[in-house]
Amino acid sequence: MRRTILMVGLSVAFLSSAALAQDQNASLPKTTQADIYCSGMFTKEHLSNSFQVISGDESTTRLTFTDGDYVYLNRGANQGVKVGDVFLVMRPIHDVNTVQWFDGQDRIMGSMGQWWEDEGRITIANVEKNTSVAQVTNACTSLYRGDIVLPFVERPVPELKSEADFNRFAPPSGKKRGMIVASKNFQIQVGQRQIAYVNLGSNQGVKVGDYLRIFRYEGNNGQYVYQTGDVATSVPGYGSASKHYADKDLPREVLGEAVVLRSTPSSSTVLITYSIRELYVGDYCEIE
């Protein structure tokens, strides 16, 4: 009888532990298809523009194409295109805003390569000799005439960790350090679940799934955000330190974390997984 009670108790304890582990896994944040396939990237690699969207249904009145629409492509059966083939659609973009947000932004961005925006996925619905018709199956934004069509390649999905592990007082890791140089949709401010681009890539040992710690030195005059001079240690009428401290001589402010979604030799696309407040292009990051 006692043995039976003991076995039942152990079984209940085991099931409770398993259920708890399952609940903890279920509560972990997850990446989405949009995170993986609509994130964009910087790359120095040449992407051919020979395969393109050339038109689409209702082209006399349609400027853009989105989910469910049919677009026309400049390749067909003679070029090996088959019904059911899946392709990615991308577009090279440029920030038309000529104002830099931090010192050297244009130079650093140029060193990362061409900025590419993901537009969506298309599936071939009909094939002719030298043209084909594809249906937009997953639109990130809107497709345009002239957008570049590339082979679909599945991208790795990184595992995310719990926000409870975040340490806002984490010491420097001693590993490679870079900056948030740009962000999706040309934003200068980003936060949790948004996409940013950093100047750390596979040449610095960065790979998909790596975590980056994001931090800032208060009083950093390299960013063009309005601030009173030496505001970190002195504010007229509100006290001052006994001496001036350079921004990098003060404790750094650890602001958040990001996981690497895509990596090229000179840059990485990251998803901000946690932030305690707004992040700006020009903030620093390091490999954890």
Backbone torsions as a table, in degrees:
resi	resn	phi	psi	omega
1	MET	NA	-47.0	178.9
2	ARG	-62.9	-38.8	179.4
3	ARG	-62.7	-39.3	179.1
4	THR	-63.4	-44.5	178.8
5	ILE	-61.6	-42.0	179.7
6	LEU	-62.3	-44.6	-179.1
7	MET	-64.2	-40.5	177.6
8	VAL	-63.2	-42.1	179.3
9	GLY	-63.0	-42.9	178.7
10	LEU	-64.7	-38.6	179.2
11	SER	-63.8	-43.4	178.6
12	VAL	-63.5	-42.5	179.5
13	ALA	-62.9	-41.5	179.7
14	PHE	-63.7	-45.2	-179.7
15	LEU	-64.7	-37.8	178.9
16	SER	-64.6	-42.5	179.1
17	SER	-64.7	-41.3	179.8
18	ALA	-64.8	-41.6	179.7
19	ALA	-65.1	-39.6	178.9
20	LEU	-63.6	-44.5	178.7
21	ALA	-62.3	-39.7	179.1
22	GLN	-65.2	-41.4	178.5
23	ASP	-63.2	-40.6	179.9
24	GLN	-64.9	-41.3	178.0
25	ASN	-65.5	-38.2	-179.4
26	ALA	-66.8	-28.7	-177.6
27	SER	-83.2	-10.5	178.7
28	LEU	-66.4	142.9	177.8
29	PRO	-63.7	152.3	-178.1
30	LYS	-124.1	150.6	171.0
31	THR	-81.4	157.9	178.8
32	THR	-113.1	168.1	175.2
33	GLN	-60.0	-36.3	178.4
34	ALA	-65.7	-39.4	176.7
35	ASP	-57.5	-45.0	-172.6
36	ILE	-79.0	-43.7	-170.2
37	TYR	-108.1	1.7	178.5
38	CYS	-127.0	25.2	-171.3
39	SER	-90.4	-24.4	-177.8
40	GLY	75.3	175.3	-178.8
41	MET	-167.8	164.8	166.2
42	PHE	-108.8	139.3	176.9
43	THR	-155.2	148.8	173.0
44	LYS	-91.6	-7.7	179.6
45	GLU	-68.7	139.5	177.6
46	HIS	-78.2	123.7	175.5
47	LEU	-107.4	118.7	-175.4
48	SER	-63.1	139.6	177.4
49	ASN	-105.8	20.1	-176.2
50	SER	-75.9	-23.8	179.5
51	PHE	-105.2	117.6	-169.9
52	GLN	-139.9	160.6	165.1
53	VAL	-78.4	125.5	-177.5
54	ILE	-111.4	-21.0	179.2
55	SER	-173.0	-161.2	179.3
56	GLY	-176.5	177.0	177.8
57	ASP	-58.0	146.4	178.0
58	GLU	55.0	39.5	-174.0
59	SER	-66.0	-19.6	179.2
60	THR	-70.8	-21.4	-179.0
61	THR	-123.9	-6.9	-176.2
62	ARG	-101.2	130.3	175.0
63	LEU	-97.4	-30.6	-176.3
64	THR	-134.7	164.9	-179.2
65	PHE	-134.4	142.0	-177.0
66	THR	-140.8	-163.3	-173.8
67	ASP	-50.0	129.4	177.8
68	GLY	88.9	-18.0	-179.5
69	ASP	-75.3	159.9	176.6
70	TYR	-107.6	131.8	177.6
71	VAL	-118.5	156.4	-179.0
72	TYR	-106.8	137.9	-177.2
73	LEU	-117.0	155.7	-175.4
74	ASN	-92.3	25.3	173.2
75	ARG	-137.5	149.2	-179.2
76	GLY	-142.5	-148.2	-175.2
77	ALA	-60.8	-36.9	-179.8
78	ASN	-64.8	-20.8	179.4
79	GLN	-105.3	12.8	174.1
80	GLY	88.1	8.7	179.5
81	VAL	-77.3	136.6	-178.0
82	LYS	-129.7	152.1	175.6
83	VAL	-59.2	133.6	-179.2
84	GLY	96.9	-14.8	176.9
85	ASP	-61.1	144.0	179.5
86	VAL	-114.9	137.1	-179.7
87	PHE	-133.3	157.5	171.8
88	LEU	-97.3	148.4	175.6
89	VAL	-119.0	128.2	-178.6
90	MET	-133.6	166.1	-178.3
91	ARG	-145.0	130.4	173.1
92	PRO	-72.8	135.3	-177.8
93	ILE	-129.3	162.9	178.1
94	HIS	-139.1	141.1	176.9
95	ASP	-77.9	113.8	-178.0
96	VAL	-78.0	-10.4	176.3
97	ASN	-75.2	117.5	-175.5
98	THR	-88.2	-1.6	-179.6
99	VAL	-86.9	124.3	177.0
100	GLN	-80.5	145.3	179.0
101	TRP	-91.8	-22.5	176.3
102	PHE	-146.1	159.7	-178.8
103	ASP	-56.4	126.4	175.3
104	GLY	81.7	11.3	-176.8
105	GLN	-60.2	-47.1	-178.8
106	ASP	-62.0	-42.1	-178.7
107	ARG	-64.0	-46.6	-178.7
108	ILE	-66.6	-41.6	179.0
109	MET	-61.5	-40.2	178.2
110	GLY	-63.2	-33.4	-179.4
111	SER	-72.8	-15.3	-179.7
112	MET	-85.5	-14.8	178.7
113	GLY	106.1	-160.9	-179.7
114	GLN	-79.6	139.2	177.0
115	TRP	-87.5	123.7	179.7
116	TRP	-117.6	138.0	177.8
117	GLU	-108.6	131.9	173.4
118	ASP	-75.6	131.6	179.2
119	GLU	-106.4	-25.3	177.4
120	GLY	148.8	-172.3	177.8
121	ARG	-117.0	148.1	178.4
122	ILE	-132.8	151.4	178.9
123	THR	-123.9	130.2	-176.9
124	ILE	-67.3	126.0	-178.4
125	ALA	-106.5	-28.3	-179.0
126	ASN	-154.8	143.5	-176.1
127	VAL	-126.7	132.7	169.9
128	GLU	-114.6	-172.1	-173.3
129	LYS	-60.6	-52.9	-174.9
130	ASN	-124.4	10.0	175.4
131	THR	-140.8	167.3	177.3
132	SER	-152.0	163.4	178.4
133	VAL	-115.3	131.9	179.1
134	ALA	-127.4	145.7	175.8
135	GLN	-98.0	135.8	177.0
136	VAL	-73.7	116.9	-175.3
137	THR	-105.0	-26.6	177.7
138	ASN	-146.4	94.8	-178.5
139	ALA	-89.3	131.9	173.0
140	CYS	-84.8	-45.6	174.9
141	THR	-133.5	-125.9	175.2
142	SER	-118.4	142.5	177.7
143	LEU	-88.3	143.3	179.7
144	TYR	-118.8	162.0	167.8
145	ARG	-62.1	137.4	179.9
146	GLY	92.0	-6.5	176.3
147	ASP	-62.6	149.6	-174.7
148	ILE	-88.2	134.5	179.0
149	VAL	-105.3	127.5	-177.2
150	LEU	-129.3	155.0	177.8
151	PRO	-59.0	141.8	177.0
152	PHE	-78.3	126.9	175.8
153	VAL	-127.8	126.8	178.3
154	GLU	-63.9	136.8	-178.8
155	ARG	-102.5	144.6	179.7
156	PRO	-64.7	146.5	-179.8
157	VAL	-107.8	110.2	-177.6
158	PRO	-72.9	147.7	174.2
159	GLU	-81.1	139.6	179.6
160	LEU	-101.6	150.0	179.6
161	LYS	-105.5	167.8	-177.2
162	SER	-69.1	141.6	176.1
163	GLU	-64.9	-20.1	-179.1
164	ALA	-64.9	-18.5	-179.6
165	ASP	-81.9	-5.5	-176.3
166	PHE	-66.2	133.0	179.6
167	ASN	-119.7	104.8	-177.2
168	ARG	-72.9	-7.4	177.4
169	PHE	-114.9	24.0	-178.0
170	ALA	-60.2	132.5	176.9
171	PRO	-72.4	162.2	176.9
172	PRO	-54.6	138.8	-177.6
173	SER	-76.3	-20.9	-176.1
174	GLY	80.8	1.7	179.3
175	LYS	-95.3	-178.0	-175.0
176	LYS	-56.9	142.3	-177.7
177	ARG	-123.0	143.2	177.2
178	GLY	-142.8	-153.4	-178.2
179	MET	-141.0	155.4	164.5
180	ILE	-77.1	113.4	-173.1
181	VAL	-97.2	-32.0	-179.2
182	ALA	-156.9	172.6	177.2
183	SER	-145.3	161.9	-178.3
184	LYS	-58.9	141.9	-180.0
185	ASN	66.4	22.2	174.1
186	PHE	62.8	24.5	179.4
187	GLN	-74.4	149.8	174.2
188	ILE	-98.3	-13.4	-179.6
189	GLN	-125.7	131.6	-179.5
190	VAL	-134.0	165.2	178.7
191	GLY	-151.0	-161.6	-174.9
192	GLN	-56.8	136.2	178.4
193	ARG	70.6	18.5	176.4
194	GLN	-111.3	163.6	-173.1
195	ILE	-102.3	137.3	176.3
196	ALA	-137.2	166.8	-178.5
197	TYR	-126.3	130.9	-176.5
198	VAL	-121.6	157.5	-177.9
199	ASN	-94.1	42.4	170.2
200	LEU	-123.0	131.5	-178.2
201	GLY	-140.3	-161.9	-176.7
202	SER	-64.1	-24.6	175.2
203	ASN	-64.2	-23.1	177.1
204	GLN	-101.8	11.5	177.0
205	GLY	86.5	11.2	-179.2
206	VAL	-82.0	137.5	178.4
207	LYS	-138.3	163.7	179.3
208	VAL	-57.6	133.9	-179.8
209	GLY	98.4	-16.4	176.2
210	ASP	-66.3	150.3	175.8
211	TYR	-105.6	140.6	175.1
212	LEU	-114.3	139.4	174.5
213	ARG	-96.6	131.8	-176.6
214	ILE	-106.2	133.3	-177.0
215	PHE	-148.2	171.2	-176.6
216	ARG	-146.5	146.4	170.3
217	TYR	-98.3	117.8	179.5
218	GLU	-64.6	140.8	-178.7
219	GLY	84.2	8.0	178.7
220	ASN	-68.5	115.9	-177.0
221	ASN	-85.4	5.3	179.3
222	GLY	-76.1	-18.2	178.0
223	GLN	-94.1	143.3	-176.4
224	TYR	-90.7	36.1	172.1
225	VAL	-88.9	141.1	-176.5
226	TYR	-63.2	132.1	175.2
227	GLN	-158.6	146.3	174.2
228	THR	-68.2	142.3	179.7
229	GLY	-58.3	136.7	178.9
230	ASP	57.5	28.6	-175.4
231	VAL	-61.6	-23.2	-178.3
232	ALA	-63.1	-32.9	-175.3
233	THR	-122.1	-5.2	-177.2
234	SER	-152.8	125.0	175.5
235	VAL	-131.2	116.1	-178.0
236	PRO	-51.8	127.4	179.5
237	GLY	85.2	-7.5	-177.9
238	TYR	-130.0	24.4	173.7
239	GLY	90.3	165.2	178.8
240	SER	-155.3	156.7	175.9
241	ALA	-71.3	162.3	-177.2
242	SER	-67.1	-20.5	176.3
243	LYS	-150.7	165.6	179.8
244	HIS	-79.5	136.8	174.3
245	TYR	-116.7	130.9	172.6
246	ALA	-65.7	153.6	-175.6
247	ASP	-56.2	-37.9	-176.7
248	LYS	-81.1	-3.6	174.5
249	ASP	-92.4	-5.5	177.2
250	LEU	-96.7	158.9	174.9
251	PRO	-57.2	137.6	178.1
252	ARG	-77.0	158.0	179.0
253	GLU	-105.2	108.9	178.5
254	VAL	-80.0	120.8	-168.4
255	LEU	-105.3	-27.3	-176.3
256	GLY	175.8	-169.8	-179.5
257	GLU	-137.1	158.6	177.0
258	ALA	-145.0	147.5	177.1
259	VAL	-107.5	143.2	-178.7
260	VAL	-79.7	122.7	177.6
261	LEU	-95.2	-37.9	-178.2
262	ARG	-145.3	145.2	-178.5
263	SER	-138.7	133.0	172.1
264	THR	-117.6	172.3	-178.3
265	PRO	-55.7	-31.8	-173.1
266	SER	-112.5	-1.3	-176.5
267	SER	-161.7	168.9	175.0
268	SER	-140.9	148.3	171.3
269	THR	-97.7	127.7	-175.4
270	VAL	-126.2	152.0	173.2
271	LEU	-105.7	123.4	176.9
272	ILE	-70.8	113.9	-177.4
273	THR	-93.3	-24.1	179.6
274	TYR	-157.5	139.8	174.5
275	SER	-150.4	139.5	180.0
276	ILE	-86.8	-18.4	173.9
277	ARG	-159.9	-175.2	-176.5
278	GLU	-62.3	145.3	175.0
279	LEU	-110.7	151.1	-179.4
280	TYR	-123.7	151.1	168.1
281	VAL	-61.0	138.6	-172.7
282	GLY	103.6	-14.9	173.3
283	ASP	-70.6	153.3	-176.6
284	TYR	-88.7	159.0	174.0
285	CYS	-145.1	154.6	177.9
286	GLU	-141.4	153.5	175.9
287	ILE	-72.0	129.8	-180.0
288	GLU	-75.2	NA	NA
